[in-house]
Amino acid sequence: MITDTTGSGEDPTRSEVGEGINNSYYRKVSRFLTLLSLLLVISLLLAGCYSGSRPPRIGSPAPDFTVASPERTVSLHDLRGKVVVLNFWATWCPPCVEEMPSLVALQGKMKDRITVLAVSVDVDDAAYRRFVKAHNVDVLTVRDDKQKSNALYGTFKFPETYVIDKNGVMRRKFIGAVNWNEPEIAQYLNNL
């Protein structure tokens, strides 16, 4: 017979056994959740390293397109033989507005080696024309209000720029506004 020496009226062996079972169960669950969390973190890190290392089309031929506007018709394939800096932009996009002067300066400095093709996705033709005139946008620019050309490149946030070599192969992708006056960029473009 077991005698209660604690004065609580409970069987001391029963509570110790129950406590041991509970502690063992919670330790196992805790280990499982820790292991599961660790595996999740490792898989996310590995997935991020692989998918973010290189845009999928770099090294492949640039998708060809033709954009016709009342002023001109521009086809990407007509620009072969020169490096093309293909920029998708809009007048309502503050980073695009910030970037445009450096694209104009780049075109002025390297006009014999490159062509800056600035494709506006503006729906409003009047806003596009005002912007081009007011900001002296002296690059090859065309408005693609149907946004078919940028869709070919998977571009839906602006600005986004692709560097295409003389043979029509995509070599680099820039997301967001870039200062095209940086010496490293000119050197990169000269080496293509």
Backbone as a printed PyTorch tensor [residue, N CA C, xyz], in Angstrom:
tensor([[[  0.8340,  -1.1660,   0.0000],
         [  0.0000,   0.0000,   0.0000],
         [  0.8820,   1.2320,   0.0000]],

        [[  0.4750,   2.2570,  -0.7670],
         [  1.2290,   3.4950,  -0.8680],
         [  0.6090,   4.5090,   0.0730]],

        [[  1.4550,   5.1440,   0.8150],
         [  0.9700,   6.1280,   1.7670],
         [  1.2940,   7.5170,   1.2620]],

        [[  0.3650,   8.4330,   1.3730],
         [  0.5570,   9.8320,   0.9460],
         [  1.2760,  10.5780,   2.0490]],

        [[  2.5220,  10.9770,   1.7770],
         [  3.2960,  11.7100,   2.7720],
         [  3.2970,  13.1950,   2.4830]],

        [[  2.7170,  13.6020,   1.3570],
         [  2.7000,  15.0200,   0.9930],
         [  1.5290,  15.7390,   1.5960]],

        [[  0.5310,  15.0070,   1.9530],
         [ -0.6430,  15.6240,   2.5350],
         [ -1.6290,  16.1160,   1.4870]],

        [[ -1.3730,  15.8450,   0.2130],
         [ -2.2550,  16.3400,  -0.8460],
         [ -3.3750,  15.3830,  -1.1390]],

        [[ -3.2320,  14.1520,  -0.7260],
         [ -4.2570,  13.1640,  -0.9900],
         [ -4.1030,  12.5050,  -2.3460]],

        [[ -3.0720,  12.8420,  -3.1440],
         [ -2.8570,  12.2350,  -4.4570],
         [ -1.8220,  11.1380,  -4.3650]],

        [[ -1.9070,  10.2240,  -5.2570],
         [ -0.9280,   9.1540,  -5.3610],
         [  0.3360,   9.7290,  -5.9920]],

        [[  1.4760,   9.7970,  -5.2630],
         [  2.6840,  10.4200,  -5.8010],
         [  3.2410,   9.6970,  -7.0110]],

        [[  3.1200,   8.4040,  -7.1300],
         [  3.6580,   7.6990,  -8.2890],
         [  2.8450,   8.0040,  -9.5360]],

        [[  1.5670,   8.1860,  -9.3670],
         [  0.6990,   8.4780, -10.5080],
         [  1.0480,   9.8520, -11.0820]],

        [[  1.2400,  10.8740, -10.2900],
         [  1.5370,  12.2120, -10.8080],
         [  2.9240,  12.2700, -11.4250]],

        [[  3.9070,  11.5650, -10.8730],
         [  5.2470,  11.5520, -11.4630],
         [  5.2360,  10.8720, -12.8170]],

        [[  4.5030,   9.7700, -12.9380],
         [  4.4120,   9.0450, -14.2010],
         [  3.7180,   9.9150, -15.2370]],

        [[  2.6030,  10.5430, -14.8760],
         [  1.8690,  11.4110, -15.8030],
         [  2.7130,  12.5930, -16.2380]],

        [[  3.4590,  13.1500, -15.3170],
         [  4.3240,  14.2890, -15.6330],
         [  5.4290,  13.8690, -16.5950]],

        [[  5.9780,  12.6820, -16.4040],
         [  7.0330,  12.1730, -17.2830],
         [  6.5240,  11.9520, -18.7000]],

        [[  5.3130,  11.4500, -18.8140],
         [  4.7060,  11.2280, -20.1320],
         [  4.4840,  12.5690, -20.8270]],

        [[  3.9460,  13.5410, -20.1060],
         [  3.7140,  14.8750, -20.6760],
         [  5.0050,  15.5190, -21.1330]],

        [[  6.0460,  15.4790, -20.2850],
         [  7.3360,  16.0810, -20.6550],
         [  7.9260,  15.4110, -21.8810]],

        [[  7.8360,  14.1010, -21.9640],
         [  8.3720,  13.3550, -23.0990],
         [  7.6210,  13.7340, -24.3840]],

        [[  6.3000,  13.8050, -24.2980],
         [  5.4850,  14.1700, -25.4590],
         [  5.8300,  15.5710, -25.9600]],

        [[  5.9010,  16.5250, -25.0430],
         [  6.1870,  17.9060, -25.4330],
         [  7.6010,  18.0700, -25.9840]],

        [[  8.5390,  17.3020, -25.4550],
         [  9.9090,  17.3490, -25.9970],
         [  9.9330,  16.8290, -27.4300]],

        [[  9.2160,  15.7730, -27.6930],
         [  9.1610,  15.2020, -29.0470],
         [  8.5080,  16.1800, -30.0230]],

        [[  7.4040,  16.7790, -29.6150],
         [  6.7190,  17.7620, -30.4590],
         [  7.6210,  18.9630, -30.6990]],

        [[  8.2960,  19.4130, -29.6610],
         [  9.2000,  20.5590, -29.7930],
         [ 10.3450,  20.2560, -30.7610]],

        [[ 10.9360,  19.0750, -30.6500],
         [ 12.0100,  18.6740, -31.5720],
         [ 11.4960,  18.6070, -33.0100]],

        [[ 10.3070,  18.0350, -33.1760],
         [  9.7180,  17.9230, -34.5110],
         [  9.4910,  19.3010, -35.1340]],

        [[  8.9140,  20.2170, -34.3650],
         [  8.6490,  21.5630, -34.8770],
         [  9.9550,  22.3130, -35.1780]],

        [[ 10.9680,  22.1320, -34.3640],
         [ 12.2640,  22.7600, -34.6080],
         [ 12.8760,  22.2200, -35.8910]],

        [[ 12.8370,  20.9020, -36.0610],
         [ 13.3700,  20.2830, -37.2720],
         [ 12.5950,  20.7390, -38.5020]],

        [[ 11.2800,  20.7860, -38.3970],
         [ 10.4450,  21.2420, -39.5110],
         [ 10.7650,  22.6920, -39.8750]],

        [[ 10.9150,  23.5440, -38.8740],
         [ 11.2650,  24.9520, -39.1170],
         [ 12.6270,  25.0720, -39.7920]],

        [[ 13.5770,  24.2980, -39.3200],
         [ 14.9240,  24.3190, -39.9010],
         [ 14.8940,  23.8830, -41.3710]],

        [[ 14.1620,  22.8260, -41.6680],
         [ 14.0410,  22.3620, -43.0560],
         [ 13.3760,  23.4110, -43.9410]],

        [[ 12.3680,  24.0880, -43.4220],
         [ 11.6850,  25.1300, -44.1740],
         [ 12.6370,  26.2850, -44.4870]],

        [[ 13.4030,  26.7260, -43.5030],
         [ 14.3580,  27.8220, -43.7010],
         [ 15.4180,  27.4260, -44.7270]],

        [[ 15.9500,  26.2130, -44.6190],
         [ 16.9810,  25.7580, -45.5680],
         [ 16.4180,  25.6940, -46.9790]],

        [[ 15.2040,  25.1550, -47.1500],
         [ 14.6310,  25.0610, -48.4960],
         [ 14.3470,  26.4410, -49.0830]],

        [[ 13.9080,  27.3990, -48.2550],
         [ 13.6810,  28.7610, -48.7510],
         [ 14.9940,  29.4220, -49.1680]],

        [[ 16.0370,  29.2120, -48.3900],
         [ 17.3370,  29.7850, -48.7380],
         [ 17.8710,  29.2000, -50.0400]],

        [[ 17.7590,  27.8970, -50.1800],
         [ 18.2500,  27.2610, -51.4080],
         [ 17.4300,  27.6860, -52.6180]],

        [[ 16.1300,  27.7820, -52.4640],
         [ 15.2770,  28.2190, -53.5770],
         [ 15.6080,  29.6510, -53.9630]],

        [[ 15.8180,  30.5210, -52.9890],
         [ 16.1550,  31.9160, -53.2620],
         [ 17.4870,  32.0510, -53.9620]],

        [[ 18.4630,  31.2670, -53.5690],
         [ 19.7830,  31.3410, -54.2000],
         [ 19.7040,  30.9200, -55.6550]],

        [[ 18.9240,  29.9010, -55.9320],
         [ 18.8680,  29.4050, -57.2950],
         [ 18.0780,  30.3360, -58.2000]],

        [[ 16.8780,  30.7350, -57.7890],
         [ 16.0190,  31.4880, -58.6920],
         [ 16.4570,  32.9300, -58.8710]],

        [[ 17.1360,  33.5140, -57.9220],
         [ 17.5020,  34.9120, -58.0230],
         [ 18.8460,  35.1480, -58.6600]],

        [[ 19.5370,  34.1230, -59.0800],
         [ 20.9010,  34.3000, -59.5400],
         [ 20.9890,  34.9090, -60.9310]],

        [[ 20.0130,  34.6610, -61.7790],
         [ 20.0990,  35.1430, -63.1520],
         [ 18.7110,  35.1930, -63.7710]],

        [[ 18.3310,  36.3520, -64.3530],
         [ 17.0310,  36.3920, -65.0310],
         [ 16.9840,  35.3340, -66.1260]],

        [[ 15.8350,  34.7260, -66.3390],
         [ 15.7430,  33.5610, -67.2250],
         [ 16.1330,  33.8000, -68.6810]],

        [[ 15.9810,  34.9940, -69.2200],
         [ 16.2430,  35.1990, -70.6440],
         [ 17.6460,  35.7070, -70.9620]],

        [[ 18.4230,  36.0070, -69.9610],
         [ 19.7730,  36.5040, -70.2100],
         [ 20.5580,  35.4220, -70.9440]],

        [[ 21.2100,  35.8120, -72.0240],
         [ 21.9520,  34.8610, -72.8460],
         [ 21.1390,  34.2990, -73.9970]],

        [[ 19.8570,  34.6430, -74.0770],
         [ 19.0230,  34.1820, -75.1870],
         [ 18.6350,  35.3450, -76.0930]],

        [[ 18.1730,  35.0270, -77.2850],
         [ 17.7650,  36.1020, -78.1890],
         [ 16.6530,  36.9580, -77.5870]],

        [[ 16.7810,  38.2620, -77.7700],
         [ 15.7640,  39.1900, -77.2820],
         [ 14.4960,  39.0160, -78.1170]],

        [[ 13.3390,  38.9410, -77.4660],
         [ 12.0910,  38.8380, -78.2310],
         [ 11.9290,  40.0550, -79.1510]],

        [[ 11.6520,  39.7940, -80.4060],
         [ 11.4930,  40.8690, -81.3790],
         [ 10.0830,  41.4330, -81.2900]],

        [[  9.9590,  42.7030, -81.5600],
         [  8.6560,  43.3550, -81.5640],
         [  8.7070,  44.5540, -82.4910]],

        [[  7.5320,  44.9980, -82.8900],
         [  7.3670,  46.2120, -83.6840],
         [  6.2960,  47.0460, -83.0100]],

        [[  6.6070,  48.3320, -82.8110],
         [  5.6440,  49.2620, -82.2320],
         [  5.4230,  50.3610, -83.2590]],

        [[  4.1680,  50.5590, -83.6160],
         [  3.8180,  51.5990, -84.5840],
         [  3.0610,  52.7050, -83.8730]],

        [[  3.5100,  53.9280, -84.1040],
         [  2.8090,  55.0980, -83.5780],
         [  2.6480,  56.0690, -84.7340]],

        [[  1.8850,  57.1350, -84.5630],
         [  1.7100,  58.0850, -85.6680],
         [  3.0400,  58.6830, -86.1620]],

        [[  4.0210,  58.8450, -85.2580],
         [  5.2980,  59.4570, -85.6630],
         [  6.2360,  58.4790, -86.3520]],

        [[  6.2520,  57.2340, -85.8910],
         [  7.2310,  56.2760, -86.4170],
         [  6.8350,  54.8530, -86.1010]],

        [[  7.4820,  53.9440, -86.8060],
         [  7.3680,  52.5170, -86.5240],
         [  8.7610,  52.0320, -86.1780]],

        [[  8.8750,  51.3340, -85.0600],
         [ 10.1690,  50.8420, -84.6100],
         [ 10.0970,  49.3310, -84.4510]],

        [[ 11.0530,  48.6390, -85.0670],
         [ 11.1940,  47.1880, -84.9060],
         [ 12.5530,  46.9150, -84.2930]],

        [[ 12.5740,  46.0870, -83.2860],
         [ 13.8330,  45.7880, -82.6070],
         [ 14.8550,  45.1880, -83.5660]],

        [[ 14.4210,  44.3310, -84.4710],
         [ 15.3730,  43.6790, -85.3800],
         [ 16.0770,  44.6810, -86.3060]],

        [[ 15.4960,  45.8480, -86.5280],
         [ 16.1400,  46.8710, -87.3600],
         [ 17.3530,  47.4910, -86.6780]],

        [[ 17.5080,  47.2670, -85.3850],
         [ 18.6090,  47.8660, -84.6270],
         [ 19.8000,  46.9160, -84.4700]],

        [[ 19.7400,  45.7580, -85.0920],
         [ 20.8600,  44.8150, -85.0150],
         [ 22.1210,  45.4650, -85.5610]],

        [[ 23.2570,  45.0910, -84.9810],
         [ 24.5310,  45.6660, -85.3900],
         [ 25.0080,  46.7240, -84.3990]],

        [[ 24.1140,  47.1840, -83.5290],
         [ 24.4580,  48.1100, -82.4540],
         [ 23.9720,  47.5160, -81.1380]],

        [[ 24.6240,  47.9120, -80.0650],
         [ 24.1330,  47.5410, -78.7430],
         [ 22.8680,  48.3580, -78.4960]],

        [[ 21.8260,  47.7070, -77.9970],
         [ 20.5590,  48.3850, -77.7240],
         [ 20.3250,  48.4070, -76.2170]],

        [[ 20.0370,  49.5870, -75.7100],
         [ 19.6090,  49.7450, -74.3210],
         [ 18.0960,  49.9490, -74.4030]],

        [[ 17.3610,  48.8670, -74.1550],
         [ 15.8980,  48.8530, -74.2840],
         [ 15.2780,  49.1880, -72.9370]],

        [[ 14.6320,  50.3430, -72.8710],
         [ 14.0710,  50.8460, -71.6160],
         [ 12.5550,  50.9250, -71.7120]],

        [[ 11.8670,  50.2770, -70.7650],
         [ 10.4120,  50.3830, -70.6690],
         [ 10.1090,  51.3860, -69.5640]],

        [[  9.3100,  52.4070, -69.8850],
         [  9.0880,  53.5100, -68.9610],
         [  7.6940,  54.1000, -69.1380]],

        [[  7.3750,  55.0760, -68.2740],
         [  6.0940,  55.7970, -68.3710],
         [  6.2540,  57.1810, -67.7600]],

        [[  5.4710,  58.1330, -68.2360],
         [  5.5540,  59.5050, -67.7290],
         [  5.0340,  59.6180, -66.3000]],

        [[  4.1530,  58.7200, -65.8790],
         [  3.5530,  58.7470, -64.5410],
         [  4.3960,  58.0130, -63.5050]],

        [[  5.5580,  57.5490, -63.9120],
         [  6.4330,  56.7380, -63.0550],
         [  7.6020,  57.5930, -62.5590]],

        [[  7.6110,  58.0150, -61.2780],
         [  8.6890,  58.8770, -60.7800],
         [ 10.1110,  58.3390, -61.0060]],

        [[ 10.3930,  57.0450, -60.7770],
         [ 11.7520,  56.5660, -61.0590],
         [ 12.1130,  56.6530, -62.5550]],

        [[ 11.1160,  56.5010, -63.4280],
         [ 11.3570,  56.6240, -64.8720],
         [ 11.7490,  58.0570, -65.2160]],

        [[ 11.0290,  59.0040, -64.6320],
         [ 11.3010,  60.4250, -64.8690],
         [ 12.7080,  60.7610, -64.3720]],

        [[ 13.0660,  60.2160, -63.2140],
         [ 14.4010,  60.4320, -62.6380],
         [ 15.5010,  59.8650, -63.5320]],

        [[ 15.2420,  58.7290, -64.1360],
         [ 16.2520,  58.0180, -64.9310],
         [ 16.4530,  58.6110, -66.3280]],

        [[ 15.4210,  59.1920, -66.9010],
         [ 15.4570,  59.6030, -68.3030],
         [ 16.6360,  60.5160, -68.6610]],

        [[ 16.9870,  61.5520, -67.8710],
         [ 18.1220,  62.4040, -68.2660],
         [ 19.4350,  61.6330, -68.4320]],

        [[ 19.6670,  60.6230, -67.6120],
         [ 20.9130,  59.8700, -67.7610],
         [ 20.8740,  58.9670, -68.9970]],

        [[ 19.7000,  58.4920, -69.3860],
         [ 19.5870,  57.7360, -70.6450],
         [ 19.8660,  58.6340, -71.8460]],

        [[ 19.3510,  59.8650, -71.7860],
         [ 19.5990,  60.8320, -72.8680],
         [ 21.0980,  61.1460, -72.9390]],

        [[ 21.7210,  61.3340, -71.7830],
         [ 23.1650,  61.6180, -71.7520],
         [ 23.9680,  60.4340, -72.2810]],

        [[ 23.5710,  59.2220, -71.9230],
         [ 24.2500,  58.0160, -72.4190],
         [ 24.1710,  57.9480, -73.9340]],

        [[ 22.9960,  58.1790, -74.4810],
         [ 22.8240,  58.1580, -75.9410],
         [ 23.7220,  59.2040, -76.5970]],

        [[ 23.8050,  60.3970, -75.9980],
         [ 24.6460,  61.4520, -76.5580],
         [ 26.1200,  61.0950, -76.5550]],

        [[ 26.5770,  60.4640, -75.4650],
         [ 27.9980,  60.1040, -75.3460],
         [ 28.3870,  58.9170, -76.2160]],

        [[ 27.4740,  57.9770, -76.4050],
         [ 27.8290,  56.7190, -77.0720],
         [ 27.0170,  56.4760, -78.3340]],

        [[ 26.6010,  57.5450, -79.0030],
         [ 25.6840,  57.3870, -80.1440],
         [ 26.2360,  56.5400, -81.2780]],

        [[ 27.5550,  56.4400, -81.4020],
         [ 28.1290,  55.6170, -82.4640],
         [ 28.1170,  54.1270, -82.1210]],

        [[ 27.9850,  53.8120, -80.8420],
         [ 28.0850,  52.4160, -80.4150],
         [ 26.7630,  51.8100, -79.9530]],

        [[ 25.8660,  52.6550, -79.4310],
         [ 24.6180,  52.1290, -78.8650],
         [ 23.4130,  52.9010, -79.3860]],

        [[ 22.2560,  52.2760, -79.1940],
         [ 20.9800,  52.9580, -79.4260],
         [ 20.1340,  52.7670, -78.1830]],

        [[ 19.6990,  53.8550, -77.6060],
         [ 18.7430,  53.7770, -76.5030],
         [ 17.3570,  53.7660, -77.1470]],

        [[ 16.6160,  52.7120, -76.8810],
         [ 15.2270,  52.6080, -77.3490],
         [ 14.3440,  52.6720, -76.1170]],

        [[ 13.6450,  53.7820, -75.9590],
         [ 12.7860,  54.0000, -74.7980],
         [ 11.3410,  53.7810, -75.2150]],

        [[ 10.7580,  52.7010, -74.7320],
         [  9.3810,  52.3490, -75.0680],
         [  8.4780,  52.7830, -73.9190]],

        [[  7.6500,  53.7760, -74.1910],
         [  6.7110,  54.2760, -73.1850],
         [  5.4600,  53.4020, -73.1990]],

        [[  4.9510,  53.1300, -71.9960],
         [  3.7170,  52.3600, -71.8780],
         [  2.5320,  53.2640, -71.5470]],

        [[  2.7150,  54.5610, -71.7490],
         [  1.6430,  55.5210, -71.4690],
         [  0.4320,  55.2670, -72.3610]],

        [[ -0.7420,  55.3360, -71.7670],
         [ -1.9930,  55.2420, -72.5140],
         [ -2.3380,  56.6160, -73.0790]],

        [[ -2.0320,  57.6560, -72.3270],
         [ -2.3590,  59.0360, -72.6930],
         [ -1.3020,  59.6060, -73.6490]],

        [[ -1.6680,  59.7170, -74.9230],
         [ -0.7430,  60.2090, -75.9400],
         [ -0.3120,  61.6530, -75.6650]],

        [[ -1.2330,  62.4990, -75.2270],
         [ -0.9150,  63.9090, -74.9720],
         [  0.1150,  64.0350, -73.8460]],

        [[ -0.0420,  63.2580, -72.7850],
         [  0.9170,  63.2940, -71.6670],
         [  2.2890,  62.8330, -72.1430]],

        [[  2.3270,  61.8060, -72.9730],
         [  3.5860,  61.3020, -73.5180],
         [  4.2810,  62.3800, -74.3530]],

        [[  3.5520,  62.9880, -75.2560],
         [  4.1320,  64.0250, -76.1280],
         [  4.6360,  65.2250, -75.3260]],

        [[  3.8440,  65.6610, -74.3520],
         [  4.2720,  66.7900, -73.4920],
         [  5.5770,  66.4670, -72.7720]],

        [[  5.6480,  65.2680, -72.2300],
         [  6.8410,  64.8690, -71.4820],
         [  8.0710,  64.8510, -72.3870]],

        [[  7.9530,  64.2170, -73.5360],
         [  9.0830,  64.1050, -74.4600],
         [  9.5800,  65.4930, -74.8660]],

        [[  8.6470,  66.3930, -75.1300],
         [  9.0260,  67.7480, -75.5300],
         [  9.6060,  68.5460, -74.3520]],

        [[  8.9310,  68.5190, -73.2210],
         [  9.3520,  69.3170, -72.0600],
         [ 10.6970,  68.8660, -71.4920]],

        [[ 11.0160,  67.5860, -71.6110],
         [ 12.2560,  67.0480, -71.0410],
         [ 13.3410,  66.7970, -72.0890]],

        [[ 13.1170,  67.2760, -73.2970],
         [ 14.1070,  67.1020, -74.3780],
         [ 14.5970,  65.6610, -74.4860]],

        [[ 13.6650,  64.7450, -74.5690],
         [ 14.0090,  63.3260, -74.6650],
         [ 14.5410,  63.0680, -76.0690]],

        [[ 15.8650,  63.0960, -76.1670],
         [ 16.5440,  62.9560, -77.4530],
         [ 17.1060,  61.5400, -77.6090]],

        [[ 16.2100,  60.5680, -77.5110],
         [ 16.5450,  59.1640, -77.7740],
         [ 15.4390,  58.6240, -78.6600]],

        [[ 15.6750,  57.4560, -79.2410],
         [ 14.6340,  56.8100, -80.0290],
         [ 13.5400,  56.3620, -79.0620]],

        [[ 12.3770,  56.9810, -79.1590],
         [ 11.2920,  56.6360, -78.2450],
         [ 10.0090,  56.4220, -79.0330]],

        [[  9.2070,  55.5250, -78.5150],
         [  7.9340,  55.1990, -79.1390],
         [  6.9650,  54.8340, -78.0110]],

        [[  5.6910,  55.0610, -78.2670],
         [  4.6660,  54.7710, -77.2580],
         [  3.9140,  53.5050, -77.6320]],

        [[  3.9170,  52.5460, -76.7170],
         [  3.1930,  51.2830, -76.9030],
         [  2.0400,  51.2550, -75.9060]],

        [[  0.9580,  51.9400, -76.2410],
         [ -0.1730,  52.0600, -75.3090],
         [ -0.8820,  50.7350, -75.0430]],

        [[ -0.6920,  49.7670, -75.9120],
         [ -1.3050,  48.4460, -75.6960],
         [ -0.4150,  47.5540, -74.8330]],

        [[  0.7980,  47.9990, -74.5700],
         [  1.7700,  47.3170, -73.7050],
         [  2.0600,  45.8810, -74.1390]],

        [[  2.1740,  45.6940, -75.4380],
         [  2.4960,  44.3630, -75.9480],
         [  3.9960,  44.0840, -75.8970]],

        [[  4.8200,  45.0940, -76.1620],
         [  6.2720,  44.8640, -76.1840],
         [  6.7960,  44.5390, -74.7870]],

        [[  6.3890,  45.2790, -73.7840],
         [  6.8720,  44.9880, -72.4340],
         [  6.3450,  43.6420, -71.9310]],

        [[  5.1470,  43.2470, -72.3810],
         [  4.5990,  41.9480, -71.9820],
         [  5.4700,  40.8060, -72.5060]],

        [[  6.0640,  40.9790, -73.6970],
         [  6.9600,  39.9540, -74.2390],
         [  8.1470,  39.7020, -73.3140]],

        [[  8.5480,  40.7380, -72.5880],
         [  9.7050,  40.6530, -71.6930],
         [  9.3040,  40.3610, -70.2500]],

        [[  8.0120,  40.2590, -69.9990],
         [  7.5420,  40.0160, -68.6400],
         [  7.7010,  41.2330, -67.7450]],

        [[  7.6840,  42.4170, -68.3480],
         [  7.8770,  43.6590, -67.6030],
         [  6.5310,  44.3200, -67.3390]],

        [[  6.2280,  44.4730, -66.0510],
         [  4.9820,  45.1220, -65.6710],
         [  5.1860,  46.1840, -64.6030]],

        [[  6.4090,  46.3160, -64.1220],
         [  6.7750,  47.3850, -63.1820],
         [  7.8730,  48.1820, -63.8580]],

        [[  7.8400,  49.4680, -63.6690],
         [  8.7230,  50.3320, -64.4430],
         [  9.5820,  51.2060, -63.5390]],

        [[ 10.7560,  51.6370, -64.0160],
         [ 11.3970,  51.2940, -65.2760],
         [ 12.0860,  49.9370, -65.1990]],

        [[ 12.2580,  49.3470, -66.3520],
         [ 13.0240,  48.1200, -66.4870],
         [ 13.7800,  48.2220, -67.8050]],

        [[ 15.0490,  47.8630, -67.7750],
         [ 15.9150,  48.0650, -68.9330],
         [ 16.6880,  46.7960, -69.2510]],

        [[ 16.8020,  46.5110, -70.5350],
         [ 17.5600,  45.3580, -71.0170],
         [ 18.6930,  45.8540, -71.8990]],

        [[ 19.8630,  45.2540, -71.7410],
         [ 20.9760,  45.5300, -72.6360],
         [ 21.0360,  44.3590, -73.6020]],

        [[ 20.9560,  44.6930, -74.8830],
         [ 20.9380,  43.6890, -75.9520],
         [ 22.1720,  43.9120, -76.8090]],

        [[ 22.9480,  42.8510, -77.0390],
         [ 24.1970,  43.0160, -77.7920],
         [ 23.9460,  43.1750, -79.2900]],

        [[ 25.0150,  43.3470, -80.0560],
         [ 24.9290,  43.6110, -81.5020],
         [ 24.2390,  42.4810, -82.2710]],

        [[ 24.2700,  41.2730, -81.6980],
         [ 23.6650,  40.1240, -82.3630],
         [ 22.2270,  39.8600, -81.9040]],

        [[ 21.6900,  40.7370, -81.0840],
         [ 20.3090,  40.5820, -80.6370],
         [ 20.1400,  39.6720, -79.4370]],

        [[ 21.2220,  39.4480, -78.6790],
         [ 21.1660,  38.5830, -77.5050],
         [ 21.0960,  39.4470, -76.2450]],

        [[ 20.1700,  39.0940, -75.3460],
         [ 20.0520,  39.8400, -74.0950],
         [ 21.2450,  39.5180, -73.2010]],

        [[ 21.9110,  40.5750, -72.7300],
         [ 23.0990,  40.4030, -71.9040],
         [ 22.9080,  40.8380, -70.4580]],

        [[ 21.9900,  41.7590, -70.2220],
         [ 21.8250,  42.2660, -68.8540],
         [ 20.4280,  42.8350, -68.6750]],

        [[ 19.9520,  42.7880, -67.4320],
         [ 18.6380,  43.3360, -67.0990],
         [ 18.8110,  44.2290, -65.8720]],

        [[ 18.2340,  45.4140, -65.9390],
         [ 18.2550,  46.3490, -64.8190],
         [ 16.8160,  46.6040, -64.3910]],

        [[ 16.5540,  46.4590, -63.1050],
         [ 15.2240,  46.7150, -62.5710],
         [ 15.3030,  47.9790, -61.7360]],

        [[ 14.4510,  48.9490, -62.0440],
         [ 14.4580,  50.2130, -61.3220],
         [ 15.3240,  51.2420, -62.0280]],

        [[ 15.3180,  52.4530, -61.4750],
         [ 16.0770,  53.5530, -62.0660],
         [ 17.5720,  53.3010, -61.9280]],

        [[ 18.3110,  53.6360, -62.9850],
         [ 19.7620,  53.4610, -63.0240],
         [ 20.3850,  54.7910, -63.4100]],

        [[ 21.5210,  55.0860, -62.8370],
         [ 22.2870,  56.2460, -63.2770],
         [ 23.1990,  55.7700, -64.4090]],

        [[ 22.8160,  56.0470, -65.6300],
         [ 23.5330,  55.5680, -66.8130],
         [ 24.8200,  56.3340, -67.0570]],

        [[ 25.1210,  57.3110, -66.2140],
         [ 26.3680,  58.0710, -66.3340],
         [ 27.5190,  57.4300, -65.5710]],

        [[ 27.2590,  56.3540, -64.8620],
         [ 28.3160,  55.6740, -64.1060],
         [ 29.3720,  55.1240, -65.0610]],

        [[ 30.6550,  55.3290, -64.7590],
         [ 31.7360,  54.8470, -65.6460],
         [ 31.6950,  53.3390, -65.8670]],

        [[ 31.2760,  52.5730, -64.8620],
         [ 31.2240,  51.1170, -65.0090],
         [ 30.2390,  50.6990, -66.0980]],

        [[ 29.1530,  51.4370, -66.2030],
         [ 28.1470,  51.1010, -67.2290],
         [ 28.7030,  51.3870, -68.6200]],

        [[ 29.3410,  52.5500, -68.7960],
         [ 29.9370,  52.8700, -70.0950],
         [ 30.9850,  51.8340, -70.4760]],

        [[ 31.7890,  51.4250, -69.5030],
         [ 32.8210,  50.4170, -69.7740],
         [ 32.1810,  49.0970, -70.1910]],

        [[ 31.1290,  48.6960, -69.4720],
         [ 30.4190,  47.4570, -69.8000],
         [ 29.8740,  47.5230, -71.2260]],

        [[ 29.2320,  48.6220, -71.5650],
         [ 28.6410,  48.7670, -72.9060],
         [ 29.7120,  48.7930, -73.9770]],

        [[ 30.8470,  49.4130, -73.6950],
         [ 31.9590,  49.4530, -74.6660],
         [ 32.5330,  48.0700, -74.9190]],

        [[ 32.4690,  47.2050, -73.9260],
         [ 33.0500,  45.8620, -74.0650],
         [ 32.1400,  44.8750, -74.7890]],

        [[ 30.9120,  45.2860, -75.0630],
         [ 30.0020,  44.3750, -75.7790],
         [ 30.2860,  44.3600, -77.2670]]])
